Amino acid sequence: MVPWRVQERFVSRLREHFAHAGASPDLVEVHTWPETGAPAEHVGFGRFSNDAKNLQTDFLARHLLGTTD
């Protein structure tokens, strides 16, 4: 498991890298849940697994297929 403060720093640096490369830092999206109900909060997304799947599918459709729905 990665502590949130470490992951938050990684996300920040990734956004900085994107901006420096001329890409939108908004391409880096973060979605969190306070608790998922998953064992040790790292195996899957527990009761939010469907939400996580839908967020991922939406992200991939927007960025790989160019859809906006």
Secondary structure as GFF3:
##gff-version 3
##sequence-region A 1 69
A	DSSP	alpha_helix	4	20	.	.	.	ID=ss1
A	DSSP	three_ten_helix	25	27	.	.	.	ID=ss2
A	DSSP	three_ten_helix	39	41	.	.	.	ID=ss3
A	DSSP	three_ten_helix	46	48	.	.	.	ID=ss4
A	DSSP	alpha_helix	49	60	.	.	.	ID=ss5
A	DSSP	pi_helix	61	65	.	.	.	ID=ss6
###
